[in-house]
């Protein structure tokens, strides 16, 4: 069983930055592709960013490209979020799965999910 634990959410003003972290066992990060998704109030869960197990493949949603950066090491996957805007307000979830060469944005390829961390951006 893989357990993912997110942290780093909070309240920030527009234009500010936050760094989210997701921890799990070292084995998880060595062998699984890792993704970040978010769900805003009244909306479905959407893809934000993902990184392959090797770190060699990274993808971002168009809405966050150039502002968010995903990274990983043996113990943690992080999401650095800069130039935050009110539309980034959501619960952010960490996910793990064997995505391989398939689209990172497809939630069906992720087997495990964290409990989520709230990010609120005030205008």
Residue, then its C-alpha position, 0 to 999 in steps of 0.5 A: x500500500x502506497x501512502x502519499x502525504x501532501x503539505x505546504x498549502x495555505x493562503x497567499x495573495x495574488x502574485x505570491x508563491x507556495x511550495x507543495x510537497x508530497x512524501x511517501x516511501x523512497x521505493x515509491x519515488x524510485x519506481x512510480x510516476x508522480x503527478x499533481x492534480x487540483x480541484x476547485x470548488x464546483x469543478x472537476x479534478x484537473x491535471x496540473x503537472x507530472x514527472x516520470x519515475x526517472x525525472x526524464x519526462x515532465x509535463x504541465x497543464x497549459x494554465x500553469x506552464x511557466x509558473x509552476x515547477x515540479x521536481x522530485x528526489x528519492x523522498x519527495x515530489x514538490x510543486x513550486x508555484x509562483x505568480x499565483x492567481x485567484x484561479x489557482x485556488x483549489x485542493x491540490x492532490x499528489x498522485x502516483x502511478x505507472x503512466x509510462x508513455x501514456x498521457x500524464x494528464x489522464x487520472x485513470x493511470x494513477x493508482x494512489x492519491x493523497x488526501x489533498x492540501x488546500x491552496x487559497x489565493x486572494x485577490 
